[in-house]
Amino acid sequence: MSDAALEQVRERAPDAGAAKRALPLGPGVDPHALYTAPGEVIEPGRALAIADFAPPSVGAGEALIRLAYRMGVSGSTLARPFGKPAKPRLLGTVNSPLPGERAPGVALRAGHFFVHGVKAPIAQMDFAPAAPLTPPFARTVHGFTWLRDLAACAPREQCTATAERILAAWLAANPKPGKGAPWHVENAGRRLLNWLVHAPLILSGDGKLRARALAAMEATARWLDRNVTKAPDGLGEVTGWAAIVAAGLLLPDGKPRRLYGEAGLIKALGELVAEDGGTLSRSPLAQIETIALLTELKACYRAVRRDPPPAIEAMLNLLVPPLLALTHGDGGLGSWQGAGAVSAERISALVAASGVRTRPLKEARQWGYQRATGGKAVLQFDAAPPPLAKHARSGCASTLAFEFSHGPQRIVVNCGGAAFAGGQVPVRIEQGLRATAAHSTLVLDDANSTAVLLHGKLGAGVTEVEIDRRVMPLGNGNATRLEASHDGYAGRHGLTHRRILILRDDGSELRGEDLLIPAGKTAKRGKIGFALRFHIGPGIELGLSDDRRGAGLALPDGSYWQFRLGQTGEGVELSIEESLWIDGQGRPQPIQQIVIQGLTPRSGGSFAWVFKKMG
């Protein structure tokens, strides 16, 4: 933000001097440093930029083959114009570096699918296209993602009977390409890739089933050739293209399909990922899925002793740092855009499998998450508009929310978990988990800062976020200062929400201030209801202070933190309420939240607060 714009904000802020005095800074700290410390102004976030990746460079002959295949000439005709089509077989055995989860694999061998904490008997599973499966079960059953878990739970010879039983049942219910969940591009692509990567589990036994499985692989690949661009979003299309490339590598006469698939995949990746490596859905789960897809695709190249296009390795190097930016001190993910707190073990295994060695990205400008660290503390801040409707899957109205951890303990969290709805998370609360109130930020008039719609989509609301990041002196040390504002309430209520977060370098203190500033030249009259919510991490015991202006936080590790509210107008109350947190397995956990609520003038207001480690 320019000095002139900053001065304009000061002039429009209600009693800016009182706001500064309300923030308990400690001795020897100049309150004006909050507004005048030198630093870098980050370009305002509007729409996420698109990274453009060109198709792999090929010679004239291969370019002609790729064009002919795209126009419908069969791969066998192009690969061997004067020979017979090759017999169905696999050209290599893939050694995937991605580990599965043992518990779901053990459940499969015992006769159950195990998805986000919910068991479903294999014998009672309806594999038909019209079966009313929840999204998590549809992805697992029709995408064959369970193969990775089954492979992780026991030696192969102990697992093939289970894999072949499920495969036979699925093929009986889906004898040919059709409609419904099995033939959504993403599910079909995920299924084909898993069949190819985990082929030893499903092709080692009965000869008739082996022939049917190979025929289904080729039929699915041909279907994807024609339908991959019909995916409803970028991640679905990337999944389809990755499966096409894998089929081109591992099925006979596949060179034309591989050339066609590589060009489509690189283009789709360029449209899925922003310049800083964040997916346009802003979802950590989409980030994980994209990294996993490319990692398994690299394993397919290794299986046939080919080098992948350089763009795939470049894309992996782009994707990993933003994902690491959303890890806390415990190594697990923060809860953003529908994700739950995915475990440290899963993240570390994914990054190790990718082969990328890097550090977390502090400023993901297009992806929109800011990361600050101090001592053992980690601060994550959503400083960008929500994803556009066409990219959103479990889109959340989370702008200016934050999460805060110290060591392995998460102190302030978001509820998260909307993408897990359909497991232990009831589908009926999915929209509530995507609401502004489910995030640690300010809510005005019980309304979302961006409209939360059905099917994971978002409507009108935040269109622009201004962000300023700088290092400033604070007491006996330094601090990272983040200041951001959004316009989500400007059109409806004439107010802009501005949030300032200041994290000490030793991690012992997080100070904040939330301001409501008139968006127009003339402030509206009257008052409006507001609520500041701080969802407190699992295992923390909360207690109100005697003066009801703060709360004590007793952490499981024996440490003690204090929350204090600065000076406010009359009628503002601090209370402790129940809340909900979704862990990395999709299991709801009861937690509590600190809530500051009341009425504030439509001319604006300011609310200062601090989390401080005691002792």
ABEGO torsion letter per residue (X at the ends): XBAAAAAAAAAABBGAAAAAAABBAEBGBBAAAAAABBBBBBBBBBBBBBBBBBBBBBBAAAAAAAAAAAAGBBAAAAABAABBBBBBBBABBBBBABBBBAAAAAAAAAGBBBBGGBBBBAAABBABAABBBBAAAAAAAAAGAAAAAAAAABBAAAAAAAAAAAAAAAAAABABBBBEAAABAAAAAAAAAAAAAAAAAAAABBAAAAAAAAAAAAAAAAAAAAAAAABABAAAAAAAAAAAAAAAAABBGAAAAAAAAAAAAAAAAAAABBAAGBBAAGBAAAAAAAAAAAAAAAAAAAAAGBBBBAAAAAAAAAAAAAAAAABBAAGBBBBBGGBBBBBAAAAAAAAAAAGBBBBBBABBAAAGBBBBBBEABBBBBBABBBBBAAABABBBBABGBBBBBBEABBABBBAEGAAABGBABBAAAAAAAABAAABBBBBBGGBBABBBBBGGBBBBEBABBBBBBBBBBBEABBBBBBBBBBAAAAAAAGBBBBBBBBBBAAGABBBBBBBBBBABABBBBEBBBBBBBBBBBBGBBBBBBAAGABBBBBBAAGBBBBBBBBBBBBGBBBBBBBBBBBBAAGBBBBBBBBBBBEBBBAAEBBBBBBBBBBX
